[in-house]
Amino acid sequence: MSIVSRKPPNSTSQQWRFTLWNRRLNHYPDPPQRIVYLGVTVAATILLYYELYVQGAVAPSIIAHFGMSFMSFVFISVVGALVGAFGSLAAGLADRIGRANIVVGGLFVTGLTVLVALPHAANSTVYMISFALLSLVEGMILVATPALVRDFSPQLGRASAMASWTMGPVLGSLATTAVSSNTLDSYPDWRVQFYICGAVGLVVAVVALLLLRELSPPLRNQIMVSMNDRSIIEARAKEVAETTAGKSQWRQMLHLDIVGSSIAISVFLAFYYIAVGFFIVYFTTVYGYSESRANSLANWYWAFTAISQLATGFLSDRLRVRKPFMIVGALISMTGVAVFATKTTDPTTSFGELCALMIIISVGQGITFSSWLACFSETVERRNPAGTVTGLAVWGWTIRVVLCGVLVGFGIALPAPAVLVDHGAQVTATSKALTRGTLAALEEDPNSTAAEAVAVQELISKGFADDERQAVTDVEYLTKHRDEVAKASTEGPEQWERWWWICLALQVVFIPFVFVMAGRWRPSSARRDAERHDQLMAAERARLEVPQG
C-alpha cells in the first residue's frame, strides 16, 4: 500500500487531531527540525529512566512504609523487569500505530502512574501492580525511542546520536540522585520524590505531544550513511512499497550477531543494574551513610558515565570505528570493578576513594555502552534496516530477562543486606537508646526480667518509646534480631565483595561478542568504506537524476 498520507481535514479541530495522531514525515527533516526531534526523544528517554529509578533513591523508606521485606522489594523489581521484557516484544506495534505515538501515549501513562498510582498505593500488592504497569509501558517506549534516534541519525553521526540516547539511563539516574540528595533532608516523605518525578513526566509528555514526529517507512527503511545521501533516500522512497519492506524480520534478527551481542551487553551491565537499584542500600548498610550522602556519592557515578558517553560518541564518529572503544571501555570498567570489590571489606575506605572508583568504573562502562549501541544499530541495519524496531525489541527483551536473572541471583547470593534492611535500622536505633551496661545484661541473659525492666525504663525516659507497651515491644525486637543483625553486619561486606567479583566475570563474557558485530577495527579501513560509499552514491544520484544533498 502507498505511504502517501490522505489529505488532512479542513476544520481546525480535525486538523489538530490529524496532526496529533499522524506524525509521519514524508521528507527527511532539515537539521534544525532533526535536532528538535532528537532532543525530544532523548528528553523522553531521560524522563522514563528517572520514573523507573526514582524508587531506588528512597528504597529503605518504601520498604518501611509498606512493611515489606527487602526480598519482597527485590521481587517487585523482578516482576517489573519480566513484564517490561514482554512490553519490549509488544513494541512491534510501533510500526503499525507509529513509533512517535507509542512514545507520546506512553509518557502520559507513566507520568500519571508515578504521580498518582505509586505514591498512593494502598499496600505493597497495589504498588507492585502499579510498578508492573510502569515497566510494561517503559519496555515499549524504550524500544521506540532508540529506533527514532536511529531514524534521524546517519551512520557517520550515529555514535554521537546514540550517545545522546544513552544519556537516558545515566541522566535519569543522575536526576534521581540529584533531586533526592537535595530534597530528602527538607522533605523526608518518600512520596515527594514521586510527586516531583511525576509532574516532570507530564510536562515532558505535553512537549512530546506537540513536537515529536517520525519518518515514514520508505524513508526509515533505508540506510543513510551521511547527510549527503538525503536526496537519494527521498528519491528511492517514492519507489518503495510499505508492505514489502519488512518481511521475515524476526527470522532475520535471530542470529548470533544480534542475539549474542544483546546477551553480551546485558550481562556486562550487571554491575550497573545493582548500582541503579541498590547502591543506596549498599552504601547505607556497608558504610553507614545516610540516604542523602549515599545519593551524593552515586552522583559521581552517573555524572562521569554521562561525560564518557558523550565524549565516546564524538570520538567514535570522528574515527568512524566502534569496536576498539568497546574493548578499551570494557577493560577500564573491569579494572575499576576489581579494585572496588577489594575495597568492600576494607573498613578504612574513604569517601574520596569510593568517588575515584565510581569515576573509573563509570567511564569504562560509559565508553562501552555508548559505542556498543551505535555498533548494534549498524549491525541490525546490516541484516535489514526495516527491522530496526524488531532488532531493538530483541535487545529490549533480552536485557530485561537477564535483569530478572541478575536480581534473582543477587537475592540468593546476598542474604545479609536483606537482614540489615529489614531489621538493622530498628535494632541499631534501639541499641543506641540503651546504656552499655543494659545492653551487656540483655546479651548475657536475654530472658532476664530485671534487665528487660531496666531497658524499658531507659527507652521511656529517653523518649524513644511513648509508653511501656511500646518499650517492651522494642526490647523484645532487639533481643530477637540483635544476633542476626550482628552476623549480617559481619558477613555483609564479604557477600558484597563476592557479588562484585561475579559482576566482573560477567563483564569478561562481553569481550568475545564484540568480534561478531558490524564495523571496522581500523579508522583507515572505515575511511576507505566511506569513500567507496560516496562513489556508489554518486552513481546512484546520476541514475535517479537528483541533486546532491
C-alpha positions as MATLAB code, in Angstrom:
seq = 'MSIVSRKPPNSTSQQWRFTLWNRRLNHYPDPPQRIVYLGVTVAATILLYYELYVQGAVAPSIIAHFGMSFMSFVFISVVGALVGAFGSLAAGLADRIGRANIVVGGLFVTGLTVLVALPHAANSTVYMISFALLSLVEGMILVATPALVRDFSPQLGRASAMASWTMGPVLGSLATTAVSSNTLDSYPDWRVQFYICGAVGLVVAVVALLLLRELSPPLRNQIMVSMNDRSIIEARAKEVAETTAGKSQWRQMLHLDIVGSSIAISVFLAFYYIAVGFFIVYFTTVYGYSESRANSLANWYWAFTAISQLATGFLSDRLRVRKPFMIVGALISMTGVAVFATKTTDPTTSFGELCALMIIISVGQGITFSSWLACFSETVERRNPAGTVTGLAVWGWTIRVVLCGVLVGFGIALPAPAVLVDHGAQVTATSKALTRGTLAALEEDPNSTAAEAVAVQELISKGFADDERQAVTDVEYLTKHRDEVAKASTEGPEQWERWWWICLALQVVFIPFVFVMAGRWRPSSARRDAERHDQLMAAERARLEVPQG';
ca = [
       0.000    0.000    0.000;
       1.107    3.558   -0.562;
       2.558    5.581    2.259;
       1.254    8.863    0.885;
      -0.906   10.423    3.591;
      -4.511   11.173    2.911;
      -5.439   14.829    2.597;
      -5.863   16.420    6.022;
      -9.342   17.534    7.072;
     -10.263   21.178    6.677;
     -11.636   22.132   10.101;
      -9.201   23.347   12.739;
     -10.205   20.712   15.297;
      -9.924   17.937   12.712;
      -6.524   19.229   11.604;
      -5.266   19.134   15.189;
      -6.488   15.562   15.641;
      -4.897   14.619   12.341;
      -1.576   16.241   13.285;
      -1.504   14.777   16.797;
      -2.075   11.232   15.518;
      -0.479   11.142   12.063;
       3.094   12.138   12.901;
       4.827   10.719    9.818;
       7.194   12.828    7.756;
       7.410   12.109    4.033;
      10.605   14.151    3.669;
      13.807   13.901    5.674;
      13.821   16.919    8.030;
      16.243   19.820    7.821;
      18.936   19.971   10.556;
      17.018   22.327   12.924;
      13.909   20.131   12.881;
      16.011   16.975   13.154;
      17.704   18.337   16.272;
      14.305   19.109   17.804;
      13.037   15.577   17.160;
      16.227   14.036   18.551;
      16.101   16.360   21.558;
      12.517   15.449   22.401;
      13.315   11.744   22.004;
      16.322   11.986   24.318;
      14.334   14.029   26.855;
      11.624   11.368   26.839;
      14.234    8.664   27.417;
      15.803   10.539   30.331;
      12.382   11.050   31.854;
      11.444    7.377   31.519;
      14.549    6.220   33.341;
      14.008    8.861   36.016;
      10.498    7.472   36.545;
      11.783    3.906   36.608;
      14.659    4.580   39.001;
      13.103    7.047   41.441;
      12.082    4.278   43.834;
      15.721    3.288   44.283;
      16.524    6.657   45.880;
      14.069    6.018   48.710;
      14.074    2.218   48.784;
      14.561    1.893   52.580;
      11.672    4.303   53.192;
       9.345    2.452   50.803;
      10.222   -0.865   52.431;
       9.492    0.557   55.875;
       6.244    2.245   54.779;
       4.680   -0.906   53.349;
       6.205   -3.170   55.990;
       7.660   -5.399   53.300;
      10.881   -7.339   53.468;
      13.911   -6.437   51.407;
      13.421   -9.527   49.258;
       9.819   -8.515   48.617;
      11.117   -5.207   47.303;
      13.590   -7.046   45.078;
      10.729   -9.236   43.851;
       8.853   -6.107   42.733;
      11.841   -5.206   40.564;
      11.949   -8.753   39.177;
       8.267   -8.601   38.243;
       8.795   -5.193   36.655;
      11.717   -6.443   34.574;
       9.797   -9.513   33.413;
       6.720   -7.515   32.429;
       8.940   -4.940   30.734;
      10.557   -7.703   28.681;
       7.244   -8.573   27.087;
       6.492   -4.885   26.702;
       9.610   -4.728   24.546;
       8.303   -7.541   22.349;
       4.990   -5.727   22.025;
       6.857   -2.694   20.729;
       6.494   -4.193   17.259;
       3.195   -2.318   17.328;
       5.242    0.851   16.998;
       5.479    0.330   13.249;
       1.715   -0.085   12.984;
       0.365    2.762   15.076;
       3.507    4.868   14.963;
       6.747    4.999   16.933;
       6.082    8.571   17.992;
       2.519    7.711   19.066;
       3.842    4.909   21.261;
       6.207    7.367   22.935;
       3.669   10.154   23.429;
       0.875    7.948   24.734;
       3.249    6.027   26.947;
       4.639    9.190   28.528;
       1.193   10.209   29.739;
       0.589    6.740   31.193;
       3.928    6.605   33.008;
       3.628   10.188   34.260;
       0.241    9.534   35.846;
       1.427    6.211   37.260;
       4.362    7.852   39.032;
       2.410   10.921   40.144;
      -0.723    9.166   41.395;
      -0.677    5.363   41.432;
       2.675    4.542   43.046;
       2.749    7.092   45.904;
      -0.896    6.395   46.791;
      -0.781    2.600   46.570;
      -2.893    1.108   49.347;
      -0.480   -1.755   50.012;
       2.573   -3.494   48.608;
       0.495   -5.570   46.173;
      -1.067   -2.478   44.600;
       2.374   -0.886   44.488;
       3.750   -3.932   42.650;
       0.906   -3.874   40.107;
       1.443   -0.150   39.506;
       5.176   -0.669   39.055;
       4.475   -3.534   36.642;
       2.302   -1.177   34.556;
       5.091    1.394   34.560;
       7.585   -1.270   33.465;
       5.296   -2.586   30.718;
       4.946    0.817   29.081;
       8.620    1.579   29.669;
       9.564   -1.626   27.853;
       7.614   -0.484   24.802;
       8.825    3.115   24.753;
      12.471    2.227   25.267;
      12.385    0.239   22.045;
      10.669    3.026   20.121;
      12.991    5.828   21.277;
      16.329    4.346   20.108;
      14.589    3.457   16.851;
      13.647    7.124   16.430;
      17.222    8.176   17.192;
      18.496    5.742   14.568;
      15.975    7.055   12.026;
      17.098   10.667   12.458;
      20.856    9.990   12.500;
      23.028    8.870    9.541;
      25.759    6.353   10.309;
      28.542    8.947   10.252;
      26.858   10.686   13.173;
      25.307    7.597   14.716;
      27.625    7.253   17.711;
      27.009   10.842   18.820;
      23.261   10.435   18.413;
      23.176    7.116   20.256;
      25.434    8.585   22.935;
      22.729   11.184   23.444;
      20.165    8.397   23.799;
      22.346    6.601   26.338;
      22.066    9.771   28.395;
      18.613    8.435   29.230;
      19.572    5.833   31.822;
      22.511    7.910   33.033;
      20.842   11.306   33.345;
      17.696    9.589   34.584;
      19.764    8.073   37.377;
      21.576   11.364   37.934;
      18.256   13.194   38.148;
      17.073   10.663   40.714;
      20.101   11.029   42.963;
      20.478   14.787   42.432;
      16.862   15.578   43.269;
      16.739   13.200   46.216;
      20.069   14.273   47.718;
      18.929   17.911   47.607;
      15.349   17.421   48.815;
      15.235   14.428   51.166;
      16.536   16.352   54.169;
      13.878   19.048   53.705;
      11.096   16.706   52.548;
      11.728   13.290   54.136;
       8.391   11.823   52.960;
       9.291    9.378   50.174;
       6.138   10.314   48.247;
       7.558   13.762   47.486;
      10.151   12.171   45.192;
       7.347   10.570   43.176;
       5.341   13.800   43.043;
       8.316   15.697   41.631;
       9.102   12.966   39.120;
       5.502   12.520   38.002;
       4.980   16.251   37.494;
       8.119   16.487   35.366;
       6.918   13.453   33.428;
       3.643   15.071   32.442;
       5.434   18.226   31.295;
       7.689   16.157   29.010;
       4.628   14.264   27.746;
       2.975   17.522   26.675;
       6.157   18.654   24.903;
       6.355   15.331   23.043;
       2.671   15.568   22.135;
       3.257   18.903   20.439;
       6.667   18.368   18.836;
       7.573   14.720   18.225;
       7.429   13.290   14.689;
       8.771   10.206   12.863;
       9.928    9.247    9.374;
       7.605    7.407    7.025;
       8.545    3.717    6.480;
      10.021    4.159    2.964;
      12.446    6.735    4.373;
      13.465    4.949    7.567;
      13.721    1.526    5.900;
      16.874    2.622    4.081;
      20.452    3.041    5.292;
      21.657    6.627    5.379;
      25.431    6.828    5.734;
      25.738   10.624    5.621;
      23.500   13.644    5.178;
      24.676   13.785    1.558;
      22.503   10.717    0.952;
      19.323   12.636    1.757;
      18.206   13.347   -1.802;
      18.816    9.739   -2.858;
      16.939    8.383    0.169;
      13.937   10.556   -0.658;
      14.036    9.636   -4.346;
      14.188    5.935   -3.550;
      11.343    6.299   -1.048;
       8.960    7.117   -3.866;
       9.644    3.666   -5.325;
       9.339    1.680   -2.071;
       6.115    0.000   -1.020;
       5.459   -0.012    2.704;
       4.172   -3.584    2.713;
       7.288   -5.112    1.141;
       9.906   -3.532    3.369;
       9.891   -5.779    6.371;
       9.068   -9.421    5.695;
      10.554  -12.124    7.937;
      12.116   -9.550   10.251;
      12.170  -11.807   13.302;
      13.905  -14.585   11.388;
      16.447  -12.082   10.082;
      17.230  -10.820   13.580;
      17.599  -14.167   15.354;
      21.299  -14.557   14.574;
      24.446  -14.576   16.703;
      25.437  -11.013   15.867;
      22.063   -9.736   17.132;
      21.091  -12.181   19.886;
      24.634  -12.899   21.078;
      25.629   -9.255   21.303;
      22.340   -8.474   23.093;
      23.106  -11.109   25.712;
      26.701   -9.909   25.995;
      25.867   -6.280   26.759;
      23.068   -7.371   29.080;
      25.363   -9.415   31.319;
      28.083   -6.756   31.064;
      25.682   -4.295   32.683;
      25.036   -6.470   35.764;
      27.084   -4.050   37.886;
      25.008   -1.170   36.511;
      21.685   -2.864   37.391;
      22.701   -3.216   41.019;
      24.054    0.332   41.052;
      20.670    1.610   39.916;
      18.583   -0.361   42.355;
      20.795   -0.993   45.342;
      23.726    1.420   45.528;
      21.870    3.283   48.265;
      21.317    0.055   50.193;
      24.981   -0.853   49.697;
      26.388    2.438   50.949;
      23.943    2.721   53.859;
      24.438   -0.841   55.142;
      28.168   -1.314   54.479;
      29.488    2.194   55.162;
      26.702    3.580   57.335;
      25.968    6.560   55.070;
      22.645    8.387   55.202;
      20.352    8.168   52.169;
      21.253   11.698   51.069;
      25.009   11.085   51.440;
      24.752    7.780   49.591;
      22.890    9.515   46.763;
      25.544   12.232   46.590;
      28.202    9.532   46.154;
      26.168    7.893   43.397;
      26.066   11.280   41.635;
      29.746   10.832   40.749;
      28.999    7.529   39.043;
      26.184    8.927   36.910;
      27.884   12.219   36.061;
      31.060   10.639   34.712;
      29.105    7.976   32.865;
      27.318   10.780   31.022;
      30.549   12.622   30.228;
      32.285    9.493   28.947;
      29.339    8.515   26.756;
      29.178   11.894   25.034;
      32.939   12.017   24.529;
      32.933    8.479   23.140;
      30.173    9.289   20.680;
      32.118   12.265   19.341;
      35.431   10.389   19.047;
      33.840    7.281   17.567;
      32.215    9.332   14.823;
      35.456   11.164   14.101;
      37.414    7.906   13.818;
      34.467    6.011   12.264;
      35.039    2.897   14.389;
      33.177    1.403   17.367;
      34.859   -1.875   18.274;
      38.127   -0.502   19.734;
      36.104    1.701   22.060;
      34.096   -1.272   23.294;
      37.247   -3.220   24.145;
      39.028   -0.302   25.836;
      35.919    0.660   27.803;
      35.370   -2.903   28.986;
      38.979   -3.199   30.201;
      38.740    0.088   32.118;
      35.476   -0.992   33.721;
      36.830   -4.404   34.696;
      39.871   -2.813   36.320;
      37.676   -0.492   38.374;
      35.274   -3.237   39.432;
      38.173   -5.443   40.551;
      39.585   -2.738   42.825;
      36.096   -1.790   44.026;
      35.482   -5.395   45.069;
      38.615   -5.478   47.216;
      37.635   -2.233   48.965;
      34.293   -3.631   50.097;
      35.850   -5.476   53.033;
      38.223   -2.629   53.899;
      36.602   -0.525   56.667;
      39.159    2.260   56.164;
      37.939    3.016   52.623;
      37.231    6.737   52.458;
      34.515    8.669   50.672;
      37.152   10.066   48.316;
      38.425    6.603   47.393;
      34.905    5.465   46.624;
      34.391    8.553   44.447;
      37.560    7.776   42.493;
      36.462    4.189   41.908;
      32.997    5.347   40.868;
      34.627    7.575   38.257;
      36.849    4.808   36.839;
      34.030    2.275   36.585;
      31.557    4.774   35.163;
      33.978    5.988   32.493;
      34.667    2.416   31.364;
      31.013    1.457   31.257;
      30.064    4.707   29.527;
      32.621    4.138   26.768;
      31.483    0.551   26.307;
      27.738    1.062   26.217;
      27.774    4.188   24.058;
      29.915    2.598   21.354;
      28.061   -0.723   21.619;
      24.649    0.809   20.962;
      25.879    2.623   17.848;
      27.511   -0.584   16.619;
      24.411   -2.628   17.428;
      22.151   -0.333   15.397;
      24.530   -0.728   12.448;
      24.614   -4.498   12.964;
      20.815   -4.535   12.763;
      20.977   -2.421    9.597;
      23.391   -4.948    8.115;
      20.654   -7.565    8.465;
      17.720   -5.348    7.426;
      17.268   -1.612    8.061;
      13.497   -2.132    8.000;
      13.886   -4.422   11.015;
      15.258   -1.762   13.346;
      12.394   -1.991   15.828;
      12.496   -5.797   15.709;
      16.234   -5.865   16.398;
      15.837   -3.391   19.241;
      12.940   -5.460   20.593;
      15.245   -8.499   20.708;
      17.722   -6.455   22.723;
      14.988   -4.963   24.936;
      13.556   -8.387   25.730;
      16.997   -9.890   26.335;
      18.247   -7.190   28.664;
      15.143   -7.382   30.846;
      15.185  -11.168   31.062;
      18.859  -11.019   32.027;
      17.961   -8.361   34.591;
      15.445  -10.778   36.118;
      18.160  -13.401   36.414;
      20.610  -10.920   37.915;
      18.097   -9.791   40.535;
      17.211  -13.361   41.490;
      20.898  -14.248   41.733;
      21.520  -11.118   43.771;
      18.862  -12.104   46.284;
      20.287  -15.607   46.642;
      23.933  -14.550   46.856;
      23.429  -11.695   49.331;
      21.149  -12.603   52.262;
      22.906  -10.167   54.618;
      21.621   -6.925   53.026;
      18.070   -8.222   53.371;
      18.549   -8.705   57.114;
      20.144   -5.290   57.537;
      17.415   -3.511   55.580;
      14.620   -5.406   57.333;
      15.920   -5.199   60.903;
      19.142   -3.221   61.027;
      17.749    0.292   61.433;
      15.449   -0.538   64.351;
      17.994   -2.725   66.126;
      20.644   -0.013   65.814;
      18.300    2.753   66.981;
      17.124    0.760   70.000;
      20.688   -0.203   70.912;
      21.808    3.440   70.829;
      18.998    4.379   73.215;
      20.258    1.929   75.861;
      23.327    2.159   78.063;
      26.226   -0.217   77.582;
      25.502   -1.917   80.882;
      21.913   -2.621   79.944;
      22.939   -3.952   76.539;
      25.510   -6.211   78.178;
      22.912   -7.528   80.629;
      20.458   -8.301   77.826;
      23.192  -10.005   75.830;
      24.233  -12.131   78.793;
      20.666  -13.219   79.564;
      18.011  -12.221   77.001;
      15.301  -13.697   79.256;
      16.266  -11.660   82.325;
      13.152   -9.798   83.525;
      15.305   -7.427   85.550;
      17.421   -6.427   82.558;
      14.286   -6.040   80.434;
      12.656   -3.814   83.051;
      15.718   -1.544   83.154;
      15.774   -1.384   79.351;
      12.078   -0.465   79.242;
      12.571    2.392   81.697;
      15.566    3.720   79.755;
      13.631    3.755   76.477;
      10.718    5.617   78.073;
      12.915    8.113   79.942;
      14.839    8.988   76.775;
      11.636    9.438   74.750;
      12.425    6.535   72.438;
       9.140    4.813   73.349;
       5.854    6.552   74.106;
       4.657    4.059   76.686;
       5.596    0.843   78.457;
       3.870   -1.361   75.896;
       5.884    0.126   73.028;
       9.089   -0.092   75.044;
       8.523   -3.783   75.799;
       7.920   -4.445   72.089;
      11.147   -2.625   71.191;
      13.194   -4.589   73.717;
      11.742   -7.893   72.519;
      12.508   -6.920   68.916;
      16.076   -6.088   69.913;
      16.706   -9.364   71.701;
      15.128  -11.335   68.849;
      17.070   -9.787   65.955;
      20.274   -8.441   67.527;
      22.415  -11.507   66.861;
      21.015  -11.855   63.346;
      21.837   -8.223   62.569;
      25.304   -8.530   64.090;
      26.021  -11.580   61.946;
      24.742   -9.836   58.816;
      26.879   -6.781   59.567;
      29.932   -9.023   59.714;
      29.115  -11.150   56.671;
      27.587   -8.404   54.522;
      30.831   -6.905   53.168;
      32.130  -10.350   52.193;
      28.894  -11.151   50.374;
      29.004   -7.834   48.520;
      32.626   -8.461   47.569;
      31.712  -11.865   46.145;
      28.908  -10.276   44.154;
      31.198   -7.627   42.653;
      33.551  -10.415   41.512;
      30.575  -12.097   39.818;
      29.853   -8.815   38.025;
      33.474   -8.710   36.882;
      33.229  -12.239   35.475;
      30.092  -11.267   33.562;
      31.927   -8.309   32.046;
      34.616  -10.664   30.757;
      31.879  -12.571   28.873;
      31.191   -9.418   26.846;
      34.589   -9.294   25.113;
      34.274  -12.166   22.561;
      30.951  -10.936   21.194;
      32.467   -7.654   20.053;
      34.087   -9.601   17.212;
      30.783  -10.749   15.653;
      29.293   -7.263   15.299;
      29.368   -4.991   12.256;
      32.052   -2.378   11.737;
      35.756   -1.901   11.229;
      38.626   -2.002   13.703;
      40.912    0.440   11.889;
      39.951    4.051   11.063;
      41.780    3.784    7.731;
      39.574    0.869    6.659;
      36.475    2.784    7.734;
      37.563    5.796    5.654;
      38.004    3.602    2.583;
      34.499    2.218    3.107;
      33.142    5.767    3.244;
      34.950    6.688    0.025;
      33.514    3.653   -1.770;
      30.068    4.563   -0.495;
      30.422    8.110   -1.847;
      31.295    6.704   -5.258;
      28.252    4.426   -5.234;
      26.010    7.298   -4.169;
      27.356    9.484   -6.970;
      26.422    6.805   -9.474;
      23.007    6.362   -7.875;
      22.448   10.108   -7.890;
      23.157   10.195  -11.600;
      20.774    7.293  -12.213;
      17.964    8.938  -10.289;
      18.808   12.380  -11.674;
      18.674   14.064   -8.287;
      20.855   16.919   -6.984;
      23.456   16.379   -4.261;
      22.376   16.791   -0.620;
];
